[in-house]
Amino acid sequence: MAYLKNRWQVLQIVNMGTFMSTLDVGIVNVTLPTMAAQFSVSLAQVQWVVTSYLLTMVALLPILGKWSDRTDRSKVYSYGFLVFAAGSLFCALSGSLAALIVSRVVQGAGASMILSNSQAMVRKLFPNEESGRALAMNAVVISLGTLAGPAVGGLLLELADWAWLFLINVPIGAAALVLGLRLFPKDEKRAKEPLDVVGSCLLALATVLLLLGAVEGQGAGGTTRAVWLYLAGAALLLVLFAYERRIPHRILDQVLYRDRAVFVGNASTLLLQAAQQATLIPLTFYMQTALGYPTRTVGFLLALQPVFLGLASPLAGWYRDRKGAFLPILAGSVCCVVSMLFVALGEGITAAQIVLHLALSGIGMGLFQAINNAEIMAAAPGNKISLVGSMLALIRYFGMILGIGLAVWIAGGLGEGAAASPELTSSVKILFWLGALFCSGMAVLGLLRPRRSRSAAASGQTAAK
C-alpha cells in the first residue's frame, strides 16, 4: 500500500480532533459553579453537563467503531468535526440547563465519531515502522488536552462569558472538516457485515450503568444506589457475554480476545487506567484536605505527570519503530510499579513521595501507553481497525470506572477530613498497594505479549490492508 507523502502533516488534523475531544472533558469543570448560579440549579444537577458528554461517548464508541469498519471511516472521522462543532455552537447558545445537556449529548456524539477512528486513522496513514512515533505524538496531544482543559477554561472565564468555552471549537471544527475531506485518504470498498444491534445496546447500557455508579459513588462517598448501578451493569455484561456466544457477527469480535497482542494490550490498558484513577483521585483529595495544600499547589504537582508523559512518549515511539516494543513496555510497567511504591511504603505521605510518584508514573505511562496502542493497532485486521480502536477507547473508560469504584469503596470519606489521620493515610496507601499490584500485572502481561520483528510486523500490516 502506498502511504501519503504528507502523512505527518495530515496527522496534525487527527491530533486536532483528539485535542478538541479531550480538552472538552475538563474545560467545563471550572465553570460548573458559574453555570449553577446562572441557571439557579444545584452543583449536583449541573454536574450532568459533564456526565452527559461522557455517557454519550461510552454508549456510542463501540457502535460507531463497528459501523466505521463498514463504510468510509475517513468520512466518519471528518464529519465528526461537523457534529462536534454543531454541538459546541448549540452549547454556547443554550438558554437553559436542559438545552445545554442536550447540546452536550450532540457534542459527545461528534467526539465519539472522532475517537472511535483516531487510532484507525493513524494506522491508515503510517506504515508500522513509523506508527510508534505517530501514536506517541497522539499520546502527547491527549496529555496536553487533559492538562490544558481546566487551565484554558479558567483563563477564558477571566476574559469572557462561559459560552466562549464552546464557541472556540466552532472555527477549529469547521477548518478540520474541510481539511479532512480534502486530505484524508479514502477507504477501499469492503464487504459489509450485519451490525450487532442487540449486543451494541447491551454493551452501551452496561457501560452507562457502570459509569453512573462511579459518578453516584464519587459524589456521595458510596451509596446503596451506586452499588445497585454497579451490580446492574455487571449483570448486563454477563448477559452480553452469553448472547455474544450465539451470533457470528458480534460487537465483541473474536479478534478482541483470540489475537494475543490485542487481548494482552487491552488487558494492560484496563489495569493501567484502573491503577491511575484509583490513586490519582484520592491523592488529589488528600493533598487538599489532609495536607492542606492550596489548589494552585495541587494543580502544579498534578501537572508533573502529563509533562513527564509528554517527554517520555516520543522517545518510546522512536525506540519502538527501530528496535521493537518489548523493552519500553516492560520498562514503563516497572516504572509505574515503583512509582506506586513511593507512596505505599513508609508511615506517612510527604510532598517528596508525591513528586517522585507523579514524575515516575508520568515516565512509565509515557513509555507504555503509546507503544501499547501501536502494538494493538498493528495486530488488528485491516477491516476491523475502527472497531479495535473504539474498543481500546472504551476499555480505557472501563478501567477508569473500576479505579473510581475502588477509590470510593476504600477511601470514600476523604472529602470529609480536614487533617491527616492514620485511617485516611492507611486508606490511600491501600489504594497505592492495589495500584502497584495492577501495574505488576501489566509487567507480567508484557512478558506474554508476542514479539514480532519490525519487518514482519510491517509486512503483516501491509497485507492486512
N, C-alpha and C positions, 0 to 999 in steps of 0.2 A: 504493500500500500504506500502511495506517495503522500508524504506529510507536507503541510503548508510551510512555505519558506518563512512566512511572517508569523509562525505559531507563537513565538514569545510575546509578540505584540498583541495577538488575539487573546492570549492568556490573561492579559490585563482586563479584558471585558468580563471574563469568567470571574476574576478576582473582584471586579466591581460589584457583581451580583452577590458574591459571598460576603463582601464587606457590608453592603446595604442590609442584607438579611440578618447578620449577626449584630450590627450596630443597633438595629431597631428592637432588639430584645431588651437591651439595657438603657437605651436613650430615654425611654418613657419613665423609668423608675424614679428619677429625680424629680419629676413633675407631678407625681401622683397626689401629693398634698395640695398642690395648686389646683389640680383638676377637681379634687374632692370639694374644695371650698367653692369653686366656680359653679359646680353642678349641685351643691348642697347635699352631698351624699357622704357616707362614711368611707374610711380607708378600706374597710373590708369589701365594700361594693365597688369602689374604683379599682381595686386590685384586678378585677375582671378585664381591665384594659390590657394588662399583661397576660393574664391566663388565657384569654380568648385567642390571642395570637399563637401561643404555644400549643393549645389544644387543636387548633386548625392544622398546624403543621404535623403533629403526631398522627392525626387522623388521615391526612391526605398523602403523606410521604410514600407509604407502600403502594397505594393505588396508582399514584402518578408515576412511580418508578416502573411498574409493570406496564402501564399504558404507554409510556415513552419508548419502551422497547418495541412496541407495535407500530410506532409512527416515526416521524422525523423529530428526533429528540432535540436537534438544534433549534427547531421552531418552537417546541415546548419551552425550551430554556429562554429563547428570545422573548416570546410573548409573556413569559413570567415577569419580565421587566414591566410590560404594559399593565398587567393586573396589579403588580406591586405599586406602581406609580399611581394608578387609579385609586387603589385603596388608600394610599397616602393622601391624595387630594381629598377624598371623602372624609378622612380623619380630620384634616385641617378645617374643613367646612362644617364639621359636626356641631350641632347646637344643643345636644343632649347627651347624657351618658349612654343611653341605649343606641343612639346613632353612632357614637364613637366606637362602641363594642362591635357593632355590625361591620363598621368600616375596617376595624382591626381584623375581623374574620376574612374580609376580602384581601387585605394586605397579607395575611397569613397564607392564603391560597396562592398568591403570587410568589411568596417566599418558598412555598413547597415546590412549585414548578421549577424554581431556581435550584434549590438544594437537592432535589431528587436527581438532578442531572449534572451538578457541578463536577463531581468526581468522574462521571462518564465523559464529560466534555474534555477533561484533561487527558483521559485515556485515548480519546479520539484524536486529539491534537498532537500528542507526543509519542514517539517510539519508547519502548520500555527503558532503554538506556538513558533517557532524559526525563522520564516521568518522576523520578525521585526528587530531582531539583524543582520540577514544576509543582508537585504536591507540597514540597517544603515551603515554597513561596505562598501557596494557598493556605498552609497552616499558619504562616506568619500573619496573613491577612485576617484569618479567623481570630487570632490573638489580638491584633490591633483593633478589630471591630468590637470585640468583647470589652477590651480595656477602654476604648475611646467613648463607648456609649454614655456612661454617666458623666464623663468629663465634657463631651460635646453638648449634652443636654443641659448641664449646669451653666455652661458658657452662653448658650443661646438664650436661656431664660433670663440671664443678666441683661441681654440686649434687646430681646423681643418677646412676643407672646408665645405660648406653648405650641400654637398652630404651626410655627416655623420648624418645629422638630420634625414635622411630617412634610411640609412644603419643600424642604431641601431635597427630598427624594424624587420629586416630580421631574425636574430637568435632567437629573442624573439617569433616572429610569428611561426617559424618552430618548436620550442620547445612546444609552446602552442598547435599547431596542433597535434603533436604526443601524448601529454598528454591527450588532449581532446578526441581523437579517442579511446584511451585506457581506460580512466576512466569515461567518461560521460555515464550515463545510457541510454540505447536505448529506443526509444518510441515504444509503442504498436501500432499495425495496427489500423488505423482509417478510417471511411468512408470518401471518398473524395467528396467534393462539387465542383461544377463548379467555376472557377475563374471569378471574375467580372472584365474583362479586360477593358471595356469601363469606368466603374467607377474608376478603378485604374488610368487610364490615365488622366481622368478629374481631380481627386484629385491631382495627381502628377503635372500636368500642372498648376493648380490653385496655389498650394503651391510654385512652382518655380517662377511664376509671382509675387506673394506677396513678396517673398524673394528678387527678383531682384528689386522690387520697394523700399524695405528697403535699399538695397545696393546703388541704384541710389540716393535716397534721402539723405542717410548718407554722401555720398561723395560730393554732390553738395549743401547741405543745403536746399533741397527741390526744385524739378523741375517739369515742366509740364509732362515730360516723366515719372517721378516717380508716379505722380497722375494717369496717364493713366495705368501704370502697376498695381497699386492697384485696380483701377476700373475693369480692365480686369480679375484679379484674383478673385475679389468678384463676378463678373458676372458668371464666370465659377463655382464657388461654388454654386450659385443659380441653375444653370443648373444641377449640380451634385445632389443636393437635390431633384430636380424634377425627375431626372432619377432614383434615388435610390428607390423611392416610387413604381416603376413599376416592380421591379425584386425581386425574392425571395432570391437569394444568392448574397448579396450586400457587397461591401467593407465597407460601413458604416453600420456595423452589428447592429441589434436591441439591442444587449447587451450593446452597447455603450451609448444608451440613455434610454432604458427601465429598466435596472438594476440601482437602485437609487445609490448604492455605487459606481459603475463605473462612472455614469454620474456626480455625485457630486465631485468625486475625480478628474476627468478630467477637469471639470469646474474650480475647485480650482487651479489646476496646471496652467491653462491658465491665471488666474488672477495673480498668483504669478509671473510667468515669465514676464508678461506684466509690472507689477509693478517694477520688478527688472531691466529690460532693459530700461524702461522709465526714471528711476532715475540714474542708475549707469553710463551710457554713458555721460549724461550731467554733472554729478558730477565730472567725470574724467576730462572732458574738463575744467570745472570751476576751479578745483584745479590748473591746469596747466596754463591757460590763465588769468583768473580773479584774482586768489590768488597768482599766480607766483611761485607755488611750483615746485621744480625740479623733474625730472622723478623718481629719486630714492625715494624721499619722497612720491610721489603719489603711487608708487609700494608698499612701506611699509604699507601705510594706507589701500590700497585696499586688502592687504593680511589679514587684520583683519577679513574680512567677511568669507572666506573659513576656516580660522583657528578656529573661534568660531563655525562654522557649523560642522567641524570635531569633536569638543569637545562635542557638544550637541547631534549629531546623535546617537552615541552608547547608551547614557543614554535614549533617547527617544525609541529606539528599545527595550532595556531591559524592560522598563516600559510597552510598548505595549504588549509584549509577556506574561506579568504577569497579568496586570490589565485592558488592553484594550487601544483603540486608542483615545477615545474621549478627554481626558484631554490634552495629548501632542499636538494634532492637534489644539484644541482651544487655548491653551497657545501659540503655535507657531504663530498662526494668530494674536493674540493680541500683541505679541512682535513685529511682522512686522508692525502693525499699529502704535504702539508707536515709533518705530524707524523712521518711515516716519515723524512723528510729530516733532521729534527733529530738523529736518531741515526746515520743513514747517513753524513752529512757530518762532516768533521773527523777527527783522528787517533785520539783515544780515545773513551771513553763515560763521561760525567760525570753526576752527580746532576742538574745543571741540564738537560741534554739529556733525561734520563729523565722529569723532571717536565713539561717542555714537551711531550714526545711524548704522555704519558698524558693530560694535560689536553686538548690539542688533538684527539687521537684520540677522546676521550670526546665532545667537542662535535661532531666530524664524524659519529660514529656516531649521536648523538642527532638531528642534523639529517636524516640519511639514512634510518635504519633504519625508524622508524615510518611515514614518508611513503612509502617504497618498498613496505612491506607494504600500506598503504592503497591504493596505485595498483594493485597486483597484485589485491587482492580486489575493487576496484571494477570491474576489467576482466573478472573471472571470471563466466561464465554462472551464473544463479541456481540451476540444477540440478546444478552441479558445484563449488560453493564449498567444500565439505568436502574434496573431492579436491585442489583447488588449494591450500587451506590446509595440508593434510597434506604435500603435496609441497614446499611452501615450508619447512616444518619439516624435512623430510628433506634438502632441499638445504643447509640450514644445517649438518647433520651431515656431508654430503659435503665441504663447504668446510672444516670442522674437520679431517676426516680428511686432506684434501690438505695443509692447513697443518702438521699434526703430522708427516706424512710428510716434508715439505720440511725441517722443523726437525731431525728425526732424521738425515736424509741429509746435511745441510750442517753441523750443529753437534751431532752425536750425542755428542761427548766432553765436553760442557760440565760434566756432573756430576762429572767426574773431577778437574778443575783446582781448586787451592786459591788460585791467584793469577792475576791478569790476565796474559795473554801476547798477543803480536801475532797468533798464529794464531787464538786464541779470539775476540779482538776482531774480526778480519777476518771470521770465520765469521758472527758476529752481524750485522755491517754488511752482508754479502752478503744475509742474510735481510731486512734492512730495505730494501735496494735492491729486492729482489723484492716486498716489501710495497708500496713506492711504485709499482712497475710495475702491480701488481694494482689499486691504488686509482686509478691513471691510467686503467686500463681501465674502472673504474666511471664515471669522468667522461666518457669517450668514449661509453659506452653510454647515459649520461644524455642526450647530445645526440641519440641515435637514438630516445629514448622519445617516443611520440605525445603531443602536447599537446592536452588537452581542456579546454574551459571548465567551470567548476563546474556551470553549469546543464545542459550537455549530459551531463556525467558523471552528474549526479543523475537526469536523466530516463532515461538508459540503465540505471542501476541499478534504478530502479523498474520499468522494462519487463522487465528480466531476472527479476524476482521474480514 
